[in-house]
Amino acid sequence: MGTSVQVKPLCGVYNENPLSYLVSIDGFNFLIDCGWNDHFDSSLLQPLSRVASTIDAVLLSHPDTLHLGALPYAMKQLGLSAPVYSTEPVYRMGLLTMYDQFLSRKQVSEFDLFTLDDIDSAFQRVTRLTYSQNHHLSGKGEGIVIAPHVAGHLLGGTIWKITKDGEDVIYAVDFNHRKERHLNGTVLGSFVRPAVLITDAYNALNNQPYRRQKDKEFGDILKKTLRAGGNVLLPVDTAGRILELVLMLESYWADENLNYPIYFLTYVASSTIDYVKSFLEWMSDSIAKSFEQTRENIFLLKNITLLVNKADLDNAPEGPKVVLASMASLEAGFSHDIFVDWGNDVKNLVLFTERGQFGTLARMLQADPPPKAVKVTVSERVPLVGEELIAYEEEQNRIKKEEALKASLIKEEELKASQGADNNTTDPMVIDTGNSQPLPEVAVAKNGGYRDVFIDGFVPPSTSVAPMFPCYENASEWDDFGEVINPDGYVIKEEVMDQTTNNLGGDINGKLDEGAASLIFDTKPSKVISDERTVQVRCLLVYMDFEGRSDGRSIKNILSHVAPLKLVLVHGSAEATDHLKQHCLKNVCPHVYAPQIEETIDVTSDLCAYKVQLSEKLMSNVLFKKLGEYEIAWVDAEVGKTENDMLSLLPISGAPCLHKSVLVGDLKLADFKQFLSTKGIPVEFAGGALRCGEYVTVRKVGDATQKGAGSGTQQIIIEGPLCEDYYKIRDYLYSQFYLL
């Protein structure tokens, strides 16, 4: 039987909702991506809530809200407790993304879906892997190997390869084949004939212009707006595509010698850039090479100022400026507030670099150009004053008293239970109530702390003769080395607080962003006031595609090259999904699936795979030959069974049959051309073939797009008269292969 594979979408099919998919491989349940949207709509997570407790591992592909935004909530509320796997940048940038999401909403609402502690707790479960690192699962997942590969699109973006019994399941969404300023293109094209490929149809109907043309249009509209005295707002994500935009602006400002100020405004702006400076090895080859040569970090920004507080932007000098602010959806964050301030000025520009999430303010503005009026809710957190502050403090005092009373009652009951019948056998103790002066030894050290003294709200037990403060017997534990010491009694609270500060929302040096720290540690009583306003949108709205995803034409070419045995389409509008499905049925493979939410499809391979044991007697006579990282050999054997009833390969009883010689390897004509040149043979490409010397020609025939699809799909033909050069070149050609 082949490896059993089932796919069950939990969110994100036939629409642009967040991505979340359950992939079961021989009973081992992977949750691949755990996304949420900027509305934080809990109804989207209902399918996840029904299977969260059965999930064995979580794989994260990209560090944005659509791919990992629900992780803290799912672990806190839905019972998700599985280990999580991602690359280092997805872990770091995802953490900052969730910090920014929480702080943006906490500033304007009583957000309670998750806390900063919930975010930290969720991300502590993440195991970080490097690209192409094979991670072998254990226990229930024994025999399964997972490995992240380059996806492009976002820093650390991942294509997940899951292997079991030689069959590959590839999860590749939001990939980009183009090499960008800070990222290499995807390696999806290097996978050939996987058993299952899960990919998205998000961009199936979109075709992009050339990068040079797009960059020129981007720079021209910025310059035109600024020179006319207007401001430019770019709503961006927290730590994803913003990195490409930062490098674009830095390059354009240097080339054009512009001096207009640029501001990058999020609650974690400085932490984002500090982290990114340490991730150069995850970026494009040109960035790594440039750093090796000049030792200059490309993210040492010269024209962009990092801000973490809108007050700093309000206090900036007057004049035209460019502001990159989160969130890209305009639903919350600094971009929402700036849009309200700037939207009614015809000189200003709001430049969208990605499609807004469905149902958000950004998407509405992109769909219906101005002039028009939109209703927005403007919220602000303000400190309590006057009677509200007094009422709040009284309520807090009342709550504290109730908690203290409950704690005293609980301890009283515990004390009664521990003493049991001893209370009835002891003589009653008479308390001298005439002496009202407390003894100086009232607070007596107990186990490194202090004994509880109950005054306010003390209720004497019904069995007591007279009121009495709780009396604890100081029963110390002893072992062979003396009294047992409790380490918790020696913990200094200030040190614990400092440790929490260093771990929370900090950069690589343990420092907090000023804006984030002021919100986290601000304990002043406050409230949120909201005001619904109508914004007359007169500014210019422009959308330019800088999402960093492969377009429809490129997706189709890549899928044709990969040629999976079975294809599963997710995440994309219904129109885009149906379009790509019909194309793939005709040109890619006959098994294409586009399941609905919570529809389980079985994509188990049609191939029959069997596990066999190689006997020691057989292996002792096998001669291996080195093939790159592997060793290969020709084996003549017959199938038998071991004592445990397992299939085993045993030496054949008779003489082995003769077999034809097999040439193993993959010849690239360009490499062969270079090899012949080193041997002194004149060689050149002519008409797609390799002209070797004066008479001999080497060519490849067959369908290159079906590489690896089966034997005989490609052949190497050597043509020419039977002369000395012919035999010499043929020997050189054979030397490029391994002979079995």
Salt bridges, closest charged atoms under 4 A:
GLU16 OE1 - ARG363 NH1 2.93
ASP26 OD2 - LYS164 NZ 2.75
ASP56 OD2 - LYS140 NZ 3.13
ASP64 OD1 - HIS67 ND1 2.46
GLU88 OE2 - ARG92 NE 2.97
GLU88 OE1 - ARG128 NE 2.97
GLU110 OE2 - ARG381 NH2 3.57
ASP118 OD2 - LYS76 NZ 3.13
ASP168 OD2 - LYS161 NZ 3.95
ASP174 OD2 - HIS67 NE2 2.79
ASP174 OD1 - ARG549 NE 2.72
GLU180 OE2 - ARG241 NH2 2.64
ASP215 OD2 - ARG181 NH2 2.89
ASP215 OD2 - ARG211 NE 3.60
ASP220 OD2 - LYS216 NZ 2.91
GLU244 OE2 - ARG181 NH1 3.58
GLU244 OE1 - HIS182 ND1 2.59
GLU256 OE1 - LYS223 NZ 3.15
ASP274 OD1 - LYS277 NZ 3.93
GLU296 OE2 - LYS302 NZ 3.34
ASP314 OD1 - LYS310 NZ 3.22
GLU331 OE1 - HIS39 ND1 3.67
ASP337 OD1 - HIS336 ND1 3.40
ASP341 OD2 - LYS310 NZ 3.09
ASP368 OD2 - LYS372 NZ 3.97
GLU388 OE2 - LYS527 NZ 2.91
GLU395 OE2 - ARG398 NH2 2.46
GLU402 OE2 - ARG398 NH1 2.43
ASP452 OD2 - LYS411 NZ 2.32
ASP531 OD2 - ARG533 NE 3.23
GLU547 OE1 - ARG355 NH2 3.44
GLU547 OE1 - ARG549 NH1 2.96
ASP551 OD2 - ARG178 NH2 3.69
ASP551 OD2 - ARG553 NH2 3.73
GLU598 OE1 - ARG50 NH2 2.84
ASP606 OD1 - LYS566 NZ 3.61
ASP666 OD1 - LYS700 NZ 3.99
ASP666 OD2 - LYS707 NZ 3.42
GLU719 OE1 - ARG699 NH2 3.56
